[in-house]
Amino acid sequence: MSTQAHPVEAEPFTHRQILTILTGLMLGMFLAALDQTIVSTSIRTIADQLHGLDNQAWVTTAYLITSTIATPLYGKLGDIYGRKKLFLFAITVFIIGSLACSFADTMYRLAIFRAIQGVGAGGLFSLALAIIGDIVSPRERAKYQGYFLAVFGTSSVLGPVIGGFFAGADSILGITGWRWVFLVNVPIGLAAFFVVVRTLHLRHQRQDHRIDWWGAAALVLGLVPLLTVAEQGRTWGWSSTTAIACYVVGVIGVLLFVLAEWRMQEEALFPLRLFKNKAVGVTLLGSIVIGMAMFGGMMTLPLYMQIVHGASPMKAGFMMLPMVGGMMTASIVTGQIISRTGHIRIFPIIGSGLLVIGLLLLSTITADTALWQVMLMMFLVGIALGNCMQPLTLIVQNAVSPREIGVATSGATFSRQMGGTLGVAVFLSLLFNSVGDHIKTALTKAAATPAFQSALSSALQDPATRKDRQAYALLQGIADPVHHGAGLAEINKDSSVLNRLPDVIAHPFQQGFADSMAAVFWIAGLIAIAGVIVLSMMPKIDLPERH
């Protein structure tokens, strides 16, 4: 059965008008995309300086939770009040959150301020994609969304360079280097705000609708405790009283959300009737699964480059470019094919299959795996994601009426972010929960070798090492057979100590991290298999040439 698009009730825009509108949209999206790449490559340095590497999941998860919850609200409010006002609001909130992040003095405060940033970020992506859905025909969307991919590509190149520069600087203009990671968003955000005001001119007819605040509140009640227990379950215990309380509250919140959506009917954040459309249902479910595998795996790679291979934040960012290159290459090629043929169903199926292969290959990495091999695996993952992200958005936009493009687009973005939030919380929890045992195993094996004992003895007698209190305490813990791995707690707070140890001694710690990361990729690969199964249920889709 073929899913057909509905005609858009608006005068067509010229190519020049579309490009003018795109200028404002791309600058807004650049703001959020640049922030992601800057933070992901500098988070280890930030966490080390704020003494909370094992708490970095809170920083990432807080941002994803608020952006995930805000996304459907932006979609609905944009349909009601107009997307330009909401887009400007999102930029403003993002700027405020960025400024607040630059003042953080603990990882927990940084998490709170990142949550504010997330409220703004939730609108930057979904509103931009929805606006393109408003003004461009289904087939042409694939071509114009290629401009957005250029934004992601540019930010992926500039982000690591800028983030690495800031994270590696002790001080810039009297301000700690890493704080500029967030301060740089302020001038970019102000520029984006004024460009959008001048260039983004959309026709919008206000419609009086009720806003589904009860649904939004129920969504918060359901998501926050479930995502919190996903992050903290390893500390509390998965069957502890606190964890069980989170399970109960979360399930109640989800049930209340479904009830609220049923009562609100057409005014709901997610009208339940949309799920009767097979294309929409498969896309949303597939986006959750792919998002979980994608974000969970991607957040681990910069850590692997920095902790296991000792790369600087800037160098680690450049090491991510093969994945970015694969993503852009696949997106451009698929966009052109979709634009010319209208055939789209096969691409997310191929993409999810390649994602399985890429993640399972990454699950074989060790501390000694050659970087060129890792980069080839990353390139394959990038090809996979390029075949999934854009087509899934196009499918869901095509499956609904024009007046529901905002809700549908935000639904697809919400699903992907929801999966990503779960992936980050669960996978980083798994990583730091298992790394201790893996390090102890690797240490015990290495400690039996003469080379390790010789290096340890020399390091303990080295005056320079004795002056490094953290490194010396770690070495003393290793020297005591009863307390192998005694410095793990300190490494979880500040992993930079590994860069100050002799290679022979640092290697077991690096191997322990690599083993835990490999386990994350293995589980992400298994989840991606579920994505293949879900997306194979997609009905036949053909995009019409006109609205």
KOLPAKE-636121 format. One record per residue (C-alpha): chain; residue in one letter; x negated, y, z. Coordinates in nm, 2 decimals. Example, Ala and Ser with C-alpha at 12.3 -4.5 7.8 and 13.67 -1.06 7.14 Angstrom:
<recs>
REC/chain/res/X/Y/Z
REC/A/A/-1.23/-0.45/0.78
REC/A/S/-1.37/-0.11/0.71
</recs>
This chain:
<recs>
REC/chain/res/X/Y/Z
REC/A/M/0.00/0.00/0.00
REC/A/S/-0.14/0.34/-0.10
REC/A/T/-0.14/0.64/0.14
REC/A/Q/-0.06/0.95/-0.05
REC/A/A/-0.14/1.31/0.04
REC/A/H/0.13/1.58/0.09
REC/A/P/0.12/1.90/-0.10
REC/A/V/-0.01/2.21/0.07
REC/A/E/0.23/2.50/0.07
REC/A/A/-0.01/2.78/0.01
REC/A/E/-0.16/2.97/-0.28
REC/A/P/-0.49/2.81/-0.40
REC/A/F/-0.82/2.98/-0.30
REC/A/T/-1.08/3.06/-0.56
REC/A/H/-1.43/2.90/-0.54
REC/A/R/-1.57/3.24/-0.43
REC/A/Q/-1.31/3.29/-0.16
REC/A/I/-1.38/2.94/-0.03
REC/A/L/-1.76/3.00/-0.02
REC/A/T/-1.69/3.33/0.17
REC/A/I/-1.48/3.15/0.43
REC/A/L/-1.74/2.87/0.45
REC/A/T/-2.01/3.13/0.55
REC/A/G/-1.83/3.20/0.88
REC/A/L/-1.75/2.84/0.94
REC/A/M/-2.10/2.71/0.88
REC/A/L/-2.25/2.97/1.11
REC/A/G/-2.01/2.86/1.39
REC/A/M/-2.09/2.49/1.33
REC/A/F/-2.46/2.57/1.31
REC/A/L/-2.43/2.71/1.66
REC/A/A/-2.30/2.38/1.80
REC/A/A/-2.52/2.15/1.58
REC/A/L/-2.84/2.34/1.66
REC/A/D/-2.76/2.31/2.03
REC/A/Q/-2.72/1.93/2.01
REC/A/T/-3.06/1.88/1.85
REC/A/I/-3.24/2.13/2.07
REC/A/V/-3.11/1.97/2.39
REC/A/S/-3.15/1.61/2.29
REC/A/T/-3.52/1.65/2.22
REC/A/S/-3.59/1.87/2.53
REC/A/I/-3.37/1.70/2.79
REC/A/R/-3.66/1.49/2.91
REC/A/T/-3.87/1.80/2.98
REC/A/I/-3.58/1.97/3.14
REC/A/A/-3.50/1.67/3.36
REC/A/D/-3.86/1.63/3.46
REC/A/Q/-3.88/2.00/3.57
REC/A/L/-3.55/1.98/3.76
REC/A/H/-3.66/1.64/3.91
REC/A/G/-3.36/1.44/3.78
REC/A/L/-3.44/1.22/3.47
REC/A/D/-3.20/0.95/3.61
REC/A/N/-2.93/1.22/3.63
REC/A/Q/-2.95/1.33/3.27
REC/A/A/-2.64/1.12/3.18
REC/A/W/-2.44/1.37/3.39
REC/A/V/-2.57/1.66/3.17
REC/A/T/-2.48/1.48/2.85
REC/A/T/-2.15/1.32/2.97
REC/A/A/-2.02/1.65/3.12
REC/A/Y/-2.06/1.82/2.79
REC/A/L/-1.89/1.54/2.60
REC/A/I/-1.60/1.51/2.85
REC/A/T/-1.50/1.87/2.82
REC/A/S/-1.55/1.89/2.44
REC/A/T/-1.35/1.57/2.40
REC/A/I/-1.06/1.69/2.61
REC/A/A/-1.06/2.04/2.45
REC/A/T/-1.06/1.91/2.09
REC/A/P/-0.69/1.80/2.07
REC/A/L/-0.59/2.13/2.24
REC/A/Y/-0.77/2.33/1.98
REC/A/G/-0.60/2.13/1.71
REC/A/K/-0.26/2.19/1.84
REC/A/L/-0.31/2.55/1.93
REC/A/G/-0.47/2.62/1.60
REC/A/D/-0.16/2.48/1.42
REC/A/I/0.06/2.71/1.63
REC/A/Y/-0.14/3.04/1.67
REC/A/G/-0.39/3.03/1.38
REC/A/R/-0.73/2.88/1.36
REC/A/K/-0.93/3.20/1.34
REC/A/K/-0.84/3.32/1.69
REC/A/L/-0.91/2.98/1.83
REC/A/F/-1.25/2.96/1.65
REC/A/L/-1.35/3.30/1.79
REC/A/F/-1.25/3.19/2.14
REC/A/A/-1.45/2.87/2.10
REC/A/I/-1.76/3.07/2.00
REC/A/T/-1.71/3.31/2.30
REC/A/V/-1.68/3.02/2.55
REC/A/F/-1.99/2.85/2.40
REC/A/I/-2.20/3.17/2.44
REC/A/I/-2.09/3.21/2.81
REC/A/G/-2.17/2.84/2.88
REC/A/S/-2.51/2.87/2.71
REC/A/L/-2.60/3.18/2.92
REC/A/A/-2.50/3.00/3.24
REC/A/C/-2.71/2.70/3.15
REC/A/S/-3.02/2.92/3.14
REC/A/F/-2.98/2.99/3.51
REC/A/A/-2.94/2.62/3.62
REC/A/D/-3.17/2.52/3.91
REC/A/T/-3.06/2.16/3.95
REC/A/M/-2.94/1.88/3.71
REC/A/Y/-2.60/1.89/3.86
REC/A/R/-2.56/2.27/3.81
REC/A/L/-2.68/2.22/3.46
REC/A/A/-2.41/1.96/3.41
REC/A/I/-2.14/2.20/3.53
REC/A/F/-2.26/2.47/3.29
REC/A/R/-2.29/2.22/3.00
REC/A/A/-1.93/2.13/3.07
REC/A/I/-1.84/2.50/3.00
REC/A/Q/-2.04/2.48/2.68
REC/A/G/-1.84/2.17/2.59
REC/A/V/-1.51/2.36/2.61
REC/A/G/-1.64/2.58/2.33
REC/A/A/-1.80/2.31/2.13
REC/A/G/-1.48/2.11/2.12
REC/A/G/-1.33/2.38/1.89
REC/A/L/-1.63/2.46/1.67
REC/A/F/-1.63/2.12/1.48
REC/A/S/-1.26/2.03/1.47
REC/A/L/-1.14/2.38/1.37
REC/A/A/-1.39/2.42/1.10
REC/A/L/-1.30/2.08/0.95
REC/A/A/-0.93/2.16/0.98
REC/A/I/-0.97/2.50/0.80
REC/A/I/-1.13/2.32/0.51
REC/A/G/-0.84/2.08/0.51
REC/A/D/-0.61/2.39/0.49
REC/A/I/-0.77/2.55/0.19
REC/A/V/-0.92/2.27/-0.03
REC/A/S/-0.76/1.99/-0.22
REC/A/P/-0.83/1.63/-0.09
REC/A/R/-1.09/1.53/-0.35
REC/A/E/-1.27/1.87/-0.33
REC/A/R/-1.30/1.84/0.04
REC/A/A/-1.57/1.58/0.00
REC/A/K/-1.77/1.83/-0.21
REC/A/Y/-1.73/2.13/0.02
REC/A/Q/-1.79/1.93/0.33
REC/A/G/-2.13/1.87/0.18
REC/A/Y/-2.21/2.23/0.28
REC/A/F/-2.14/2.13/0.64
REC/A/L/-2.39/1.85/0.60
REC/A/A/-2.65/2.10/0.49
REC/A/V/-2.58/2.28/0.82
REC/A/F/-2.64/1.96/1.01
REC/A/G/-2.96/1.89/0.81
REC/A/T/-3.10/2.24/0.87
REC/A/S/-3.02/2.22/1.24
REC/A/S/-3.18/1.88/1.26
REC/A/V/-3.50/2.02/1.12
REC/A/L/-3.50/2.35/1.31
REC/A/G/-3.37/2.21/1.64
REC/A/P/-3.66/1.98/1.72
REC/A/V/-3.91/2.25/1.63
REC/A/I/-3.74/2.52/1.83
REC/A/G/-3.65/2.29/2.12
REC/A/G/-4.01/2.14/2.13
REC/A/F/-4.16/2.49/2.13
REC/A/F/-3.94/2.61/2.41
REC/A/A/-3.97/2.29/2.62
REC/A/G/-4.35/2.28/2.57
REC/A/A/-4.40/2.65/2.68
REC/A/D/-4.46/2.72/3.05
REC/A/S/-4.31/3.07/3.02
REC/A/I/-4.18/3.31/2.75
REC/A/L/-4.13/3.68/2.84
REC/A/G/-4.15/3.58/3.20
REC/A/I/-3.87/3.31/3.17
REC/A/T/-3.94/2.94/3.20
REC/A/G/-3.98/2.79/2.85
REC/A/W/-3.70/2.54/2.86
REC/A/R/-3.44/2.80/2.96
REC/A/W/-3.48/2.95/2.61
REC/A/V/-3.33/2.63/2.48
REC/A/F/-2.99/2.77/2.59
REC/A/L/-3.07/3.14/2.57
REC/A/V/-3.13/3.11/2.19
REC/A/N/-2.76/3.03/2.15
REC/A/V/-2.66/3.38/2.26
REC/A/P/-2.79/3.59/1.96
REC/A/I/-2.69/3.31/1.72
REC/A/G/-2.34/3.30/1.88
REC/A/L/-2.30/3.68/1.86
REC/A/A/-2.40/3.67/1.49
REC/A/A/-2.15/3.39/1.43
REC/A/F/-1.87/3.58/1.61
REC/A/F/-1.91/3.89/1.39
REC/A/V/-1.96/3.70/1.07
REC/A/V/-1.64/3.50/1.13
REC/A/V/-1.45/3.82/1.21
REC/A/R/-1.55/3.97/0.88
REC/A/T/-1.53/3.67/0.65
REC/A/L/-1.27/3.43/0.78
REC/A/H/-0.93/3.56/0.65
REC/A/L/-0.66/3.29/0.65
REC/A/R/-0.29/3.32/0.58
REC/A/H/-0.10/3.20/0.89
REC/A/Q/0.26/3.22/0.98
REC/A/R/0.32/3.20/1.36
REC/A/Q/0.55/2.92/1.46
REC/A/D/0.71/2.90/1.81
REC/A/H/0.63/2.57/1.97
REC/A/R/0.59/2.44/2.32
REC/A/I/0.23/2.36/2.43
REC/A/D/0.18/2.01/2.57
REC/A/W/0.01/2.12/2.89
REC/A/W/0.14/1.81/3.08
REC/A/G/-0.01/1.59/2.82
REC/A/A/-0.34/1.77/2.84
REC/A/A/-0.34/1.75/3.23
REC/A/A/-0.26/1.37/3.21
REC/A/L/-0.54/1.33/2.96
REC/A/V/-0.79/1.49/3.20
REC/A/L/-0.65/1.27/3.49
REC/A/G/-0.71/0.96/3.28
REC/A/L/-1.04/1.04/3.12
REC/A/V/-1.25/1.20/3.40
REC/A/P/-1.23/0.91/3.65
REC/A/L/-1.28/0.64/3.39
REC/A/L/-1.58/0.82/3.24
REC/A/T/-1.72/0.90/3.59
REC/A/V/-1.71/0.54/3.69
REC/A/A/-1.88/0.44/3.36
REC/A/E/-2.17/0.67/3.47
REC/A/Q/-2.18/0.60/3.84
REC/A/G/-2.06/0.24/3.85
REC/A/R/-2.42/0.11/3.88
REC/A/T/-2.47/0.33/4.19
REC/A/W/-2.14/0.27/4.36
REC/A/G/-2.10/-0.09/4.26
REC/A/W/-1.85/-0.19/3.99
REC/A/S/-1.61/-0.35/4.24
REC/A/S/-1.66/-0.09/4.52
REC/A/T/-1.37/0.10/4.67
REC/A/T/-1.46/0.42/4.49
REC/A/A/-1.49/0.24/4.15
REC/A/I/-1.15/0.07/4.20
REC/A/A/-0.99/0.40/4.29
REC/A/C/-1.13/0.55/3.97
REC/A/Y/-0.99/0.26/3.77
REC/A/V/-0.65/0.30/3.92
REC/A/V/-0.63/0.68/3.88
REC/A/G/-0.76/0.65/3.52
REC/A/V/-0.50/0.40/3.42
REC/A/I/-0.23/0.61/3.59
REC/A/G/-0.35/0.91/3.39
REC/A/V/-0.35/0.72/3.06
REC/A/L/0.01/0.59/3.13
REC/A/L/0.13/0.94/3.22
REC/A/F/-0.03/1.07/2.90
REC/A/V/0.16/0.83/2.69
REC/A/L/0.48/0.92/2.87
REC/A/A/0.42/1.29/2.82
REC/A/E/0.35/1.24/2.45
REC/A/W/0.68/1.04/2.42
REC/A/R/0.88/1.31/2.59
REC/A/M/0.72/1.60/2.39
REC/A/Q/0.80/1.42/2.06
REC/A/E/0.69/1.66/1.78
REC/A/E/0.53/1.90/2.03
REC/A/A/0.29/1.65/2.17
REC/A/L/-0.09/1.68/2.14
REC/A/F/-0.08/1.35/1.95
REC/A/P/0.27/1.28/1.82
REC/A/L/0.31/0.91/1.88
REC/A/R/0.48/0.86/1.54
REC/A/L/0.14/0.93/1.37
REC/A/F/0.02/0.60/1.50
REC/A/K/0.28/0.43/1.29
REC/A/N/0.08/0.54/0.99
REC/A/K/-0.17/0.25/0.94
REC/A/A/-0.44/0.47/0.79
REC/A/V/-0.42/0.71/1.09
REC/A/G/-0.42/0.43/1.35
REC/A/V/-0.71/0.24/1.19
REC/A/T/-0.91/0.56/1.15
REC/A/L/-0.87/0.67/1.51
REC/A/L/-0.95/0.33/1.65
REC/A/G/-1.24/0.29/1.42
REC/A/S/-1.37/0.63/1.51
REC/A/I/-1.37/0.54/1.88
REC/A/V/-1.57/0.22/1.82
REC/A/I/-1.82/0.38/1.57
REC/A/G/-1.86/0.68/1.80
REC/A/M/-1.95/0.46/2.09
REC/A/A/-2.21/0.27/1.89
REC/A/M/-2.34/0.58/1.72
REC/A/F/-2.38/0.82/2.02
REC/A/G/-2.49/0.55/2.26
REC/A/G/-2.76/0.44/2.03
REC/A/M/-2.87/0.79/1.91
REC/A/M/-2.91/0.92/2.27
REC/A/T/-3.17/0.65/2.34
REC/A/L/-3.40/0.71/2.04
REC/A/P/-3.55/1.05/2.16
REC/A/L/-3.62/0.89/2.50
REC/A/Y/-3.79/0.60/2.33
REC/A/M/-4.02/0.84/2.13
REC/A/Q/-4.11/1.05/2.43
REC/A/I/-4.14/0.79/2.71
REC/A/V/-4.27/0.49/2.52
REC/A/H/-4.48/0.66/2.25
REC/A/G/-4.57/0.97/2.46
REC/A/A/-4.45/1.21/2.19
REC/A/S/-4.39/1.57/2.28
REC/A/P/-4.03/1.71/2.25
REC/A/M/-4.12/1.87/1.91
REC/A/K/-4.29/1.56/1.78
REC/A/A/-4.00/1.34/1.90
REC/A/G/-3.76/1.57/1.71
REC/A/F/-3.95/1.53/1.39
REC/A/M/-3.95/1.15/1.44
REC/A/M/-3.57/1.17/1.42
REC/A/L/-3.58/1.31/1.07
REC/A/P/-3.56/0.97/0.89
REC/A/M/-3.21/0.92/1.04
REC/A/V/-3.11/1.27/0.95
REC/A/G/-3.24/1.22/0.60
REC/A/G/-3.05/0.89/0.56
REC/A/M/-2.73/1.05/0.69
REC/A/M/-2.75/1.35/0.45
REC/A/T/-2.85/1.13/0.15
REC/A/A/-2.55/0.89/0.21
REC/A/S/-2.31/1.18/0.27
REC/A/I/-2.40/1.37/-0.04
REC/A/V/-2.39/1.06/-0.26
REC/A/T/-2.05/0.94/-0.12
REC/A/G/-1.91/1.29/-0.14
REC/A/Q/-1.99/1.31/-0.51
REC/A/I/-1.84/0.96/-0.57
REC/A/I/-1.53/1.03/-0.38
REC/A/S/-1.48/1.37/-0.55
REC/A/R/-1.51/1.21/-0.90
REC/A/T/-1.31/0.89/-0.84
REC/A/G/-1.08/0.95/-0.54
REC/A/H/-1.18/0.60/-0.40
REC/A/I/-1.28/0.62/-0.04
REC/A/R/-1.17/0.31/0.16
REC/A/I/-1.49/0.11/0.09
REC/A/F/-1.74/0.36/0.23
REC/A/P/-1.66/0.34/0.61
REC/A/I/-1.66/-0.04/0.57
REC/A/I/-2.00/-0.04/0.41
REC/A/G/-2.12/0.22/0.66
REC/A/S/-2.01/0.02/0.97
REC/A/G/-2.17/-0.29/0.83
REC/A/L/-2.51/-0.11/0.78
REC/A/L/-2.47/0.03/1.13
REC/A/V/-2.46/-0.33/1.27
REC/A/I/-2.78/-0.42/1.08
REC/A/G/-2.96/-0.10/1.18
REC/A/L/-2.88/-0.13/1.55
REC/A/L/-2.96/-0.50/1.57
REC/A/L/-3.29/-0.43/1.40
REC/A/L/-3.36/-0.16/1.66
REC/A/S/-3.28/-0.41/1.94
REC/A/T/-3.61/-0.59/1.84
REC/A/I/-3.84/-0.29/1.92
REC/A/T/-4.11/-0.31/2.19
REC/A/A/-4.36/-0.07/2.33
REC/A/D/-4.60/-0.18/2.05
REC/A/T/-4.36/-0.16/1.75
REC/A/A/-4.52/0.05/1.48
REC/A/L/-4.35/0.38/1.44
REC/A/W/-4.30/0.34/1.06
REC/A/Q/-4.10/0.03/1.13
REC/A/V/-3.88/0.21/1.38
REC/A/M/-3.83/0.50/1.14
REC/A/L/-3.72/0.26/0.86
REC/A/M/-3.46/0.12/1.10
REC/A/M/-3.35/0.48/1.19
REC/A/F/-3.32/0.56/0.82
REC/A/L/-3.08/0.27/0.78
REC/A/V/-2.87/0.38/1.07
REC/A/G/-2.86/0.73/0.91
REC/A/I/-2.74/0.58/0.58
REC/A/A/-2.47/0.40/0.78
REC/A/L/-2.35/0.71/0.96
REC/A/G/-2.34/0.91/0.64
REC/A/N/-2.10/0.65/0.50
REC/A/C/-1.87/0.67/0.80
REC/A/M/-1.83/1.02/0.94
REC/A/Q/-1.71/1.22/0.64
REC/A/P/-1.49/0.96/0.48
REC/A/L/-1.30/0.89/0.80
REC/A/T/-1.22/1.26/0.84
REC/A/L/-1.10/1.28/0.48
REC/A/I/-0.88/0.97/0.52
REC/A/V/-0.70/1.10/0.83
REC/A/Q/-0.64/1.45/0.67
REC/A/N/-0.50/1.28/0.36
REC/A/A/-0.26/1.06/0.56
REC/A/V/-0.06/1.34/0.72
REC/A/S/0.14/1.64/0.60
REC/A/P/-0.04/1.98/0.56
REC/A/R/0.11/2.13/0.88
REC/A/E/-0.04/1.84/1.08
REC/A/I/-0.39/1.86/0.94
REC/A/G/-0.51/2.04/1.26
REC/A/V/-0.37/1.77/1.49
REC/A/A/-0.50/1.49/1.26
REC/A/T/-0.85/1.63/1.23
REC/A/S/-0.88/1.70/1.60
REC/A/G/-0.75/1.35/1.66
REC/A/A/-1.03/1.20/1.45
REC/A/T/-1.29/1.42/1.61
REC/A/F/-1.14/1.34/1.96
REC/A/S/-1.16/0.97/1.89
REC/A/R/-1.52/0.99/1.78
REC/A/Q/-1.62/1.20/2.08
REC/A/M/-1.42/0.98/2.31
REC/A/G/-1.62/0.68/2.19
REC/A/G/-1.94/0.88/2.21
REC/A/T/-1.87/0.99/2.57
REC/A/L/-1.81/0.63/2.67
REC/A/G/-2.12/0.51/2.48
REC/A/V/-2.35/0.77/2.64
REC/A/A/-2.21/0.70/2.99
REC/A/V/-2.22/0.32/2.97
REC/A/F/-2.55/0.29/2.77
REC/A/L/-2.75/0.54/2.98
REC/A/S/-2.61/0.37/3.29
REC/A/L/-2.72/0.03/3.15
REC/A/L/-3.06/0.17/3.06
REC/A/F/-3.15/0.31/3.40
REC/A/N/-2.99/0.02/3.59
REC/A/S/-3.20/-0.24/3.41
REC/A/V/-3.53/-0.05/3.36
REC/A/G/-3.65/-0.12/3.72
REC/A/D/-3.64/-0.50/3.67
REC/A/H/-3.80/-0.48/3.33
REC/A/I/-4.08/-0.27/3.46
REC/A/K/-4.15/-0.50/3.75
REC/A/T/-4.16/-0.80/3.52
REC/A/A/-4.40/-0.63/3.28
REC/A/L/-4.61/-0.50/3.57
REC/A/T/-4.64/-0.84/3.73
REC/A/K/-4.76/-0.99/3.40
REC/A/A/-5.01/-0.71/3.33
REC/A/A/-5.15/-0.70/3.68
REC/A/A/-5.29/-1.05/3.63
REC/A/T/-5.52/-0.94/3.36
REC/A/P/-5.88/-0.82/3.42
REC/A/A/-5.84/-0.52/3.20
REC/A/F/-5.55/-0.39/3.41
REC/A/Q/-5.73/-0.45/3.74
REC/A/S/-6.04/-0.27/3.61
REC/A/A/-5.84/0.03/3.49
REC/A/L/-5.65/0.04/3.82
REC/A/S/-5.96/0.04/4.03
REC/A/S/-6.13/0.31/3.82
REC/A/A/-5.82/0.53/3.83
REC/A/L/-5.79/0.50/4.21
REC/A/Q/-6.15/0.62/4.25
REC/A/D/-6.12/0.90/3.99
REC/A/P/-6.13/1.24/4.18
REC/A/A/-5.90/1.39/3.91
REC/A/T/-5.64/1.13/3.97
REC/A/R/-5.66/1.18/4.35
REC/A/K/-5.57/1.54/4.30
REC/A/D/-5.25/1.43/4.11
REC/A/R/-5.04/1.34/4.41
REC/A/Q/-4.76/1.18/4.21
REC/A/A/-4.99/0.97/3.99
REC/A/Y/-5.21/0.87/4.28
REC/A/A/-4.90/0.76/4.49
REC/A/L/-4.78/0.55/4.19
REC/A/L/-5.12/0.39/4.15
REC/A/Q/-5.13/0.30/4.52
REC/A/G/-4.79/0.14/4.49
REC/A/I/-4.91/-0.07/4.20
REC/A/A/-5.23/-0.18/4.39
REC/A/D/-5.02/-0.32/4.67
REC/A/P/-4.89/-0.66/4.54
REC/A/V/-4.59/-0.64/4.77
REC/A/H/-4.47/-0.31/4.61
REC/A/H/-4.53/-0.35/4.24
REC/A/G/-4.33/-0.08/4.07
REC/A/A/-4.29/0.12/4.39
REC/A/G/-4.32/0.44/4.20
REC/A/L/-4.02/0.37/3.98
REC/A/A/-3.80/0.61/4.18
REC/A/E/-4.04/0.89/4.11
REC/A/I/-4.06/0.80/3.74
REC/A/N/-3.69/0.82/3.72
REC/A/K/-3.72/1.18/3.85
REC/A/D/-4.02/1.28/3.64
REC/A/S/-4.14/1.04/3.37
REC/A/S/-4.42/1.28/3.26
REC/A/V/-4.65/1.10/3.51
REC/A/L/-4.68/0.82/3.26
REC/A/N/-4.87/1.06/3.03
REC/A/R/-5.13/1.11/3.30
REC/A/L/-5.20/0.74/3.36
REC/A/P/-5.46/0.53/3.17
REC/A/D/-5.31/0.36/2.87
REC/A/V/-5.35/0.01/3.01
REC/A/I/-5.16/0.10/3.33
REC/A/A/-4.89/0.31/3.16
REC/A/H/-4.82/0.03/2.91
REC/A/P/-4.61/-0.20/3.14
REC/A/F/-4.39/0.10/3.23
REC/A/Q/-4.35/0.18/2.87
REC/A/Q/-4.27/-0.18/2.79
REC/A/G/-4.01/-0.19/3.07
REC/A/F/-3.84/0.12/2.92
REC/A/A/-3.86/-0.03/2.57
REC/A/D/-3.70/-0.36/2.68
REC/A/S/-3.41/-0.17/2.84
REC/A/M/-3.36/0.04/2.53
REC/A/A/-3.37/-0.27/2.31
REC/A/A/-3.08/-0.41/2.52
REC/A/V/-2.88/-0.09/2.46
REC/A/F/-2.93/-0.12/2.09
REC/A/W/-2.82/-0.49/2.10
REC/A/I/-2.50/-0.41/2.28
REC/A/A/-2.44/-0.11/2.05
REC/A/G/-2.48/-0.35/1.75
REC/A/L/-2.22/-0.58/1.89
REC/A/I/-1.98/-0.29/1.93
REC/A/A/-2.05/-0.19/1.57
REC/A/I/-1.93/-0.54/1.46
REC/A/A/-1.60/-0.46/1.62
REC/A/G/-1.60/-0.14/1.41
REC/A/V/-1.64/-0.34/1.09
REC/A/I/-1.34/-0.56/1.18
REC/A/V/-1.12/-0.26/1.26
REC/A/L/-1.22/-0.06/0.95
REC/A/S/-1.16/-0.36/0.72
REC/A/M/-0.79/-0.33/0.81
REC/A/M/-0.78/0.01/0.64
REC/A/P/-0.50/0.03/0.37
REC/A/K/-0.58/0.12/0.01
REC/A/I/-0.66/0.50/-0.01
REC/A/D/-0.67/0.71/-0.32
REC/A/L/-0.73/1.09/-0.29
REC/A/P/-0.53/1.30/-0.54
REC/A/E/-0.71/1.57/-0.74
REC/A/R/-0.47/1.84/-0.62
REC/A/H/-0.28/1.93/-0.30
</recs>
